[in-house]
């Protein structure tokens, strides 16, 4: 998913549960890879499996944080 889709999520925590609830990813998805297309307009706490360097830079520049796990 791209960072441009983050604003569809209610709240400031982005994870598998919140992305599924917002309809951004399929209900049977087991992981998220966050890509850097788009802009971040607010601070998010992002918990994803993988994150591109450009997405991480944009999230941190907006005051957010990124946690990745494999």
FENLIN-V738456 format. One record per pair of residues at least 6 apart in sequence whose ideal C-beta (glycine too) atoms are under 6 Angstrom apart, sorted by sequence separation. I is the first residue (numbers start at 1). J is the second residue. D is the distance in whole Angstrom. If there is no record, write none. Layout:
i=I j=J d=D
i=I j=J d=D
This chain:
i=19 j=25 d=5
i=20 j=27 d=6
i=59 j=66 d=6
i=6 j=14 d=6
i=9 j=18 d=5
i=56 j=66 d=5
i=9 j=22 d=5
i=19 j=32 d=6
i=46 j=59 d=6
i=8 j=22 d=5
i=34 j=48 d=5
i=51 j=66 d=5
i=8 j=24 d=6
i=32 j=48 d=4
i=36 j=52 d=5
i=32 j=49 d=6
i=33 j=50 d=4
i=34 j=51 d=4
i=35 j=52 d=5
i=51 j=68 d=5
i=31 j=49 d=4
i=36 j=54 d=3
i=40 j=58 d=5
i=5 j=24 d=5
i=36 j=55 d=4
i=40 j=59 d=6
i=43 j=62 d=6
i=35 j=55 d=6
i=43 j=63 d=4
i=44 j=64 d=4
i=45 j=65 d=5
i=46 j=66 d=5
i=47 j=67 d=5
i=49 j=69 d=6
i=34 j=55 d=5
i=43 j=64 d=4
i=40 j=62 d=4
i=1 j=24 d=5
i=14 j=44 d=5
i=12 j=44 d=5
i=13 j=45 d=5
i=14 j=46 d=5
i=15 j=47 d=4
i=2 j=35 d=5
i=3 j=36 d=6
i=4 j=37 d=6
i=12 j=45 d=6
i=4 j=38 d=2
i=2 j=37 d=4
i=3 j=38 d=5
i=2 j=38 d=5
i=3 j=40 d=5
i=6 j=44 d=6
i=3 j=55 d=5
i=3 j=58 d=6
